[in-house]
Every structure is written in structure tokens, then in C-alpha cells.
């Protein structure tokens, strides 16, 4: 936009604010920050749409969606942890205090139609969530054991 002929025809182009904005936007460091933001936010916006959507229940998809988002972010930075470490700190903290709950873990564990993960029984976070829900819903220890 700021390098187009149309921009130079706008009134704002000639004003101090327009010139200052053009100069700022064309700085390479600004461009790098935009690229960084897009690499991080594209995946996270997908998760937010899933959680906030009304078309289908998201509970059984949220664990997998977060894992895929993190994998995509890591790949977009060629697995250079230093580039995404701070982002993961923020998302992990938000995940722990708002989204992570035993019921989401059960939904993830039981959602075999969405994905296939043969090692899911070794995921302690997911299996612990499953056990918490079973204990909460079924008072009998014998029935819990059978489940």
C-alpha cells in the first residue's frame, strides 16, 4: 500500500503523519515484526475460532488444535526455540489457567474420529484428566476400575 501510486494520491500522503507512517512501515525491522506476528498468530487464531465457534462443540478438539498450532509455530521458525520460546510461555500460562481442564482431556482421549494417536494412553496430562472425570462421575471404586 505505502509504495503504490494510489497512496501518493491521498491527502494523508502529503501530511506529516502520513509521511511518518510511510517511513515507519517501510523500515525492515517493522516488516520483520509483522512476519513474526503472522507466523505466530495464524495458528493461534485457528484455535481461537475453534474455541469460540458455535458450529460444533470444541471440547474434544482443543487439545489437538493446540498441539497442531504449536507444531506449526515451531516449523515456521525452523525449530529455533529461542524465536518462539516467549510465545509458548504466554500460551502455556493461558492454557493452564483457562483452557486446560479434565473434561477437555476426556474429550481429547475419546475423540478417535478426529485423529489417531496410538500413544495417547502415555500422555499423563490426558490420562490424568480422564481419571479425574471418572472418579468424579462414578463413586464406586470397583466400577472406576472396570472403566
Secondary structure as UniProt FT lines:
FT   TURN            2..3
FT   HELIX           5..9
FT   HELIX           11..14
FT   HELIX           16..25
FT   HELIX           28..52
FT   TURN            59..61
FT   HELIX           62..76
FT   TURN            77..79
FT   HELIX           81..94
FT   HELIX           95..99
FT   HELIX           102..110
FT   TURN            112..114
FT   TURN            118..119
FT   HELIX           120..122
FT   HELIX           124..137
FT   HELIX           141..146
//
